[in-house]
Amino acid sequence: MAALMDEPNSVKLYLNSERAQAVATEFLLESMGNQTLAGQPYLMLGALHASWIVPVQLAYPHTGAIGTVGVIAVDDETQRVIAWTPIAQMKQVSRQLRESREPLISEQFRAFMTP
């Protein structure tokens, strides 16, 4: 088990967290629209190679991130999205999160729009 603890230093990475986040952002724009954003990626090591796990967050310009609605996995070597929380599920969670925070979101929007 000690060898596994030493792995992060010996794994050759092709991406950095910023590039993984950019790949996830492109996927989100094509799949979910513009009310979600790719959060801070974290590295996940596998038996054969690494992936980046990127949280998907519901966000608005006037509030910032409200909460996490899913995740996207980006393969480090191919630099492609290889897995994600189902789109319908992310949309449902986004809707529930938005509804649960609706009074605050509307209030923040009015404050944002008021000069």
PyRosetta script that sets phi, psi and omega in degrees:
from pyrosetta import init, pose_from_sequence

init()
pose = pose_from_sequence("MAALMDEPNSVKLYLNSERAQAVATEFLLESMGNQTLAGQPYLMLGALHASWIVPVQLAYPHTGAIGTVGVIAVDDETQRVIAWTPIAQMKQVSRQLRESREPLISEQFRAFMTP")
pose.set_psi(1, -27.7)
pose.set_omega(1, -179.8)
pose.set_phi(2, -61.6)
pose.set_psi(2, -33.0)
pose.set_omega(2, 179.4)
pose.set_phi(3, -62.7)
pose.set_psi(3, -35.4)
pose.set_omega(3, 178.6)
pose.set_phi(4, -65.3)
pose.set_psi(4, -33.2)
pose.set_omega(4, 179.9)
pose.set_phi(5, -68.0)
pose.set_psi(5, -26.1)
pose.set_omega(5, -178.9)
pose.set_phi(6, -88.0)
pose.set_psi(6, -10.6)
pose.set_omega(6, -173.8)
pose.set_phi(7, -57.4)
pose.set_psi(7, -43.5)
pose.set_omega(7, -174.9)
pose.set_phi(8, -53.1)
pose.set_psi(8, -31.9)
pose.set_omega(8, -179.9)
pose.set_phi(9, -77.3)
pose.set_psi(9, -21.1)
pose.set_omega(9, -175.5)
pose.set_phi(10, -103.0)
pose.set_psi(10, -5.8)
pose.set_omega(10, -179.2)
pose.set_phi(11, -81.4)
pose.set_psi(11, 130.4)
pose.set_omega(11, 176.9)
pose.set_phi(12, -82.0)
pose.set_psi(12, 121.2)
pose.set_omega(12, 179.2)
pose.set_phi(13, -102.5)
pose.set_psi(13, 142.6)
pose.set_omega(13, 178.9)
pose.set_phi(14, -101.1)
pose.set_psi(14, -27.6)
pose.set_omega(14, -179.0)
pose.set_phi(15, -112.2)
pose.set_psi(15, 161.1)
pose.set_omega(15, 165.6)
pose.set_phi(16, -113.7)
pose.set_psi(16, 174.8)
pose.set_omega(16, -174.9)
pose.set_phi(17, -63.5)
pose.set_psi(17, -34.6)
pose.set_omega(17, -179.5)
pose.set_phi(18, -65.3)
pose.set_psi(18, -41.8)
pose.set_omega(18, 179.6)
pose.set_phi(19, -68.8)
pose.set_psi(19, -40.3)
pose.set_omega(19, 177.4)
pose.set_phi(20, -60.8)
pose.set_psi(20, -40.3)
pose.set_omega(20, 178.6)
pose.set_phi(21, -64.6)
pose.set_psi(21, -39.2)
pose.set_omega(21, 178.7)
pose.set_phi(22, -65.2)
pose.set_psi(22, -41.0)
pose.set_omega(22, 177.7)
pose.set_phi(23, -62.3)
pose.set_psi(23, -44.9)
pose.set_omega(23, 179.1)
pose.set_phi(24, -64.4)
pose.set_psi(24, -39.0)
pose.set_omega(24, 179.1)
pose.set_phi(25, -61.6)
pose.set_psi(25, -43.6)
pose.set_omega(25, 178.6)
pose.set_phi(26, -60.8)
pose.set_psi(26, -44.0)
pose.set_omega(26, 177.6)
pose.set_phi(27, -60.0)
pose.set_psi(27, -44.5)
pose.set_omega(27, -179.3)
pose.set_phi(28, -64.0)
pose.set_psi(28, -42.1)
pose.set_omega(28, 179.5)
pose.set_phi(29, -61.4)
pose.set_psi(29, -37.1)
pose.set_omega(29, 179.4)
pose.set_phi(30, -76.2)
pose.set_psi(30, -29.9)
pose.set_omega(30, -171.5)
pose.set_phi(31, -104.4)
pose.set_psi(31, -33.6)
pose.set_omega(31, -170.3)
pose.set_phi(32, -119.3)
pose.set_psi(32, -14.1)
pose.set_omega(32, -175.3)
pose.set_phi(33, 92.4)
pose.set_psi(33, -157.1)
pose.set_omega(33, -170.9)
pose.set_phi(34, -108.0)
pose.set_psi(34, 13.2)
pose.set_omega(34, 179.1)
pose.set_phi(35, -100.6)
pose.set_psi(35, 10.2)
pose.set_omega(35, 174.4)
pose.set_phi(36, -124.4)
pose.set_psi(36, 155.5)
pose.set_omega(36, 176.3)
pose.set_phi(37, -139.1)
pose.set_psi(37, 155.8)
pose.set_omega(37, 177.7)
pose.set_phi(38, -82.4)
pose.set_psi(38, 123.7)
pose.set_omega(38, 179.3)
pose.set_phi(39, -81.2)
pose.set_psi(39, -165.6)
pose.set_omega(39, -178.8)
pose.set_phi(40, -72.5)
pose.set_psi(40, 115.8)
pose.set_omega(40, 179.9)
pose.set_phi(41, -68.9)
pose.set_psi(41, 152.7)
pose.set_omega(41, 170.8)
pose.set_phi(42, -131.2)
pose.set_psi(42, 147.8)
pose.set_omega(42, -174.8)
pose.set_phi(43, -80.7)
pose.set_psi(43, 136.5)
pose.set_omega(43, 176.0)
pose.set_phi(44, -126.4)
pose.set_psi(44, 121.4)
pose.set_omega(44, -179.3)
pose.set_phi(45, -91.2)
pose.set_psi(45, 136.2)
pose.set_omega(45, 177.2)
pose.set_phi(46, -115.9)
pose.set_psi(46, 178.9)
pose.set_omega(46, -178.8)
pose.set_phi(47, -64.8)
pose.set_psi(47, -33.1)
pose.set_omega(47, -176.6)
pose.set_phi(48, -105.2)
pose.set_psi(48, -36.3)
pose.set_omega(48, 179.1)
pose.set_phi(49, -164.6)
pose.set_psi(49, -173.9)
pose.set_omega(49, -173.4)
pose.set_phi(50, -104.5)
pose.set_psi(50, 156.7)
pose.set_omega(50, 172.6)
pose.set_phi(51, -134.7)
pose.set_psi(51, 158.6)
pose.set_omega(51, 174.3)
pose.set_phi(52, -108.5)
pose.set_psi(52, 128.9)
pose.set_omega(52, 177.0)
pose.set_phi(53, -100.6)
pose.set_psi(53, 122.3)
pose.set_omega(53, -175.0)
pose.set_phi(54, -117.4)
pose.set_psi(54, 117.1)
pose.set_omega(54, 176.8)
pose.set_phi(55, -68.1)
pose.set_psi(55, 143.0)
pose.set_omega(55, 176.1)
pose.set_phi(56, -103.8)
pose.set_psi(56, 125.3)
pose.set_omega(56, -175.8)
pose.set_phi(57, -120.4)
pose.set_psi(57, 139.6)
pose.set_omega(57, 170.7)
pose.set_phi(58, -75.8)
pose.set_psi(58, 133.1)
pose.set_omega(58, -176.4)
pose.set_phi(59, -152.0)
pose.set_psi(59, 153.4)
pose.set_omega(59, 174.8)
pose.set_phi(60, -131.8)
pose.set_psi(60, 152.0)
pose.set_omega(60, 179.3)
pose.set_phi(61, -58.6)
pose.set_psi(61, -33.7)
pose.set_omega(61, -176.2)
pose.set_phi(62, -87.2)
pose.set_psi(62, -10.3)
pose.set_omega(62, -179.6)
pose.set_phi(63, -121.1)
pose.set_psi(63, -25.0)
pose.set_omega(63, -170.0)
pose.set_phi(64, 79.8)
pose.set_psi(64, -160.6)
pose.set_omega(64, -178.7)
pose.set_phi(65, -68.0)
pose.set_psi(65, 134.5)
pose.set_omega(65, 179.3)
pose.set_phi(66, -101.0)
pose.set_psi(66, -38.8)
pose.set_omega(66, -179.9)
pose.set_phi(67, 179.4)
pose.set_psi(67, 165.3)
pose.set_omega(67, -178.9)
pose.set_phi(68, -85.6)
pose.set_psi(68, 133.7)
pose.set_omega(68, -178.4)
pose.set_phi(69, -117.6)
pose.set_psi(69, -4.7)
pose.set_omega(69, 179.9)
pose.set_phi(70, 172.2)
pose.set_psi(70, -168.7)
pose.set_omega(70, 178.0)
pose.set_phi(71, -142.3)
pose.set_psi(71, 158.0)
pose.set_omega(71, 174.1)
pose.set_phi(72, -127.5)
pose.set_psi(72, 138.1)
pose.set_omega(72, 175.4)
pose.set_phi(73, -107.2)
pose.set_psi(73, 127.5)
pose.set_omega(73, 178.8)
pose.set_phi(74, -113.4)
pose.set_psi(74, 123.2)
pose.set_omega(74, 178.3)
pose.set_phi(75, -68.7)
pose.set_psi(75, 127.5)
pose.set_omega(75, -177.4)
pose.set_phi(76, -63.4)
pose.set_psi(76, -42.1)
pose.set_omega(76, -174.3)
pose.set_phi(77, -77.0)
pose.set_psi(77, -47.4)
pose.set_omega(77, -177.5)
pose.set_phi(78, -83.2)
pose.set_psi(78, -17.4)
pose.set_omega(78, -179.6)
pose.set_phi(79, 61.2)
pose.set_psi(79, 36.7)
pose.set_omega(79, 179.1)
pose.set_phi(80, -124.6)
pose.set_psi(80, 153.7)
pose.set_omega(80, 173.8)
pose.set_phi(81, -69.6)
pose.set_psi(81, 127.3)
pose.set_omega(81, -178.0)
pose.set_phi(82, -114.7)
pose.set_psi(82, -15.0)
pose.set_omega(82, 178.6)
pose.set_phi(83, -162.1)
pose.set_psi(83, 156.4)
pose.set_omega(83, 179.0)
pose.set_phi(84, -160.7)
pose.set_psi(84, 159.0)
pose.set_omega(84, 170.2)
pose.set_phi(85, -64.4)
pose.set_psi(85, 137.5)
pose.set_omega(85, -179.1)
pose.set_phi(86, -51.7)
pose.set_psi(86, 137.1)
pose.set_omega(86, -176.8)
pose.set_phi(87, -56.4)
pose.set_psi(87, -45.4)
pose.set_omega(87, -179.9)
pose.set_phi(88, -59.4)
pose.set_psi(88, -39.1)
pose.set_omega(88, 179.0)
pose.set_phi(89, -66.7)
pose.set_psi(89, -43.8)
pose.set_omega(89, 178.9)
pose.set_phi(90, -63.2)
pose.set_psi(90, -38.5)
pose.set_omega(90, 178.5)
pose.set_phi(91, -66.1)
pose.set_psi(91, -40.1)
pose.set_omega(91, 178.8)
pose.set_phi(92, -65.4)
pose.set_psi(92, -45.3)
pose.set_omega(92, 178.6)
pose.set_phi(93, -64.1)
pose.set_psi(93, -39.2)
pose.set_omega(93, 177.0)
pose.set_phi(94, -60.2)
pose.set_psi(94, -45.4)
pose.set_omega(94, -179.8)
pose.set_phi(95, -62.0)
pose.set_psi(95, -45.3)
pose.set_omega(95, 179.9)
pose.set_phi(96, -63.9)
pose.set_psi(96, -41.9)
pose.set_omega(96, 179.8)
pose.set_phi(97, -65.3)
pose.set_psi(97, -43.8)
pose.set_omega(97, 178.4)
pose.set_phi(98, -61.6)
pose.set_psi(98, -45.5)
pose.set_omega(98, 179.8)
pose.set_phi(99, -63.8)
pose.set_psi(99, -37.8)
pose.set_omega(99, -178.4)
pose.set_phi(100, -71.0)
pose.set_psi(100, -22.2)
pose.set_omega(100, -178.7)
pose.set_phi(101, -111.7)
pose.set_psi(101, 10.7)
pose.set_omega(101, -171.1)
pose.set_phi(102, -53.3)
pose.set_psi(102, -49.4)
pose.set_omega(102, -178.5)
pose.set_phi(103, -58.4)
pose.set_psi(103, -42.4)
pose.set_omega(103, -179.2)
pose.set_phi(104, -67.8)
pose.set_psi(104, -41.3)
pose.set_omega(104, 179.7)
pose.set_phi(105, -61.3)
pose.set_psi(105, -45.3)
pose.set_omega(105, 179.6)
pose.set_phi(106, -64.0)
pose.set_psi(106, -41.3)
pose.set_omega(106, 178.9)
pose.set_phi(107, -63.0)
pose.set_psi(107, -44.5)
pose.set_omega(107, 179.3)
pose.set_phi(108, -65.8)
pose.set_psi(108, -35.7)
pose.set_omega(108, 178.1)
pose.set_phi(109, -65.2)
pose.set_psi(109, -44.6)
pose.set_omega(109, 178.7)
pose.set_phi(110, -61.4)
pose.set_psi(110, -42.7)
pose.set_omega(110, 178.7)
pose.set_phi(111, -64.0)
pose.set_psi(111, -37.8)
pose.set_omega(111, 179.3)
pose.set_phi(112, -65.7)
pose.set_psi(112, -38.4)
pose.set_omega(112, -176.4)
pose.set_phi(113, -84.1)
pose.set_psi(113, -17.1)
pose.set_omega(113, -179.1)
pose.set_phi(114, -81.4)
pose.set_psi(114, 124.7)
pose.set_omega(114, -178.0)
pose.set_phi(115, -69.1)
pose.dump_pdb("model.pdb")
